Amino acid sequence: MKVTDGVYAYPWTNMMENNCNTYVLKGDGLILVDPGLKRHVPDILNQMKRDGLNPDEIKLVVATHAHPDHLDGIAQFMDKPVQMTMHRDEEKFLETIGKEFFRMFGLEQPKYRVDFHAAEGELTAAGITLKVILTPGHSPGSICLYWPEKETLITGDVVFCGSIGRTDFPGGSSGTLKKSIEKISTIDAAYLLPGHNEILEGKEEIKNNFEFIKRSFFSFL
């Protein structure tokens, strides 16, 4: 579904199974953020087509972090002419405890590649310039993506509508997550696109969501 000009969301709504929200950004090509579980990627591509987007125009696949429900579907793009990226610390996670972490969820670690690392700063692809923000805590190298032109913030599993990412997985850190939430709470966003649950629209609603999160969760982090 179209969120705003150039920004499309494919939220996961089936409560019977865990999967992440997938987002697509349109410039002179497409950027796909968090493909989710492999078996659901074909349906996402079909939804894109219904929105008038051509999956063959995907130039870059970004993983906000390397947990199975966000990364598994990257295997569907291994034979495609696309680039793939994640933060260096997430690749280190995959190279160390990643395989065992996938097996915790009954999955084998997918085939993947990292064409370049999404370091903090600017990332330009498909005619779009994004701001990459390093936001560890839920995982060692979680990143958020901000598209200033569209006032759109993609938060992965750092924050959700009324909640925050869990920190009890390997590589998680409550104190670090708190700092990451503080970091992104100052961003001037009109759209907040989280890794799970519903999208937030409107600057006041987003501001109120951060204030609620700080009141409700920070004393426990």
Secondary structure, DSSP 8 states (H G I E B T S, - for coil): -EEETTEEEE----TTS----EEEEESSSEEEE----GGGHHHHHHHHHHTT--GGGEEEEE-SS--HHHHGGGGGGTTSS-EEEE-HHHHHHIIIIIHHHHHHTT--------SEE--SEEEEETTEEEEEEE--SSSTT-EEEEEGGGTEEEEETSEETTEE----STT--HHHHHHHHHHHTTS--SEEEESSS--EESHHHHHHHHHHHHHHHGGG-
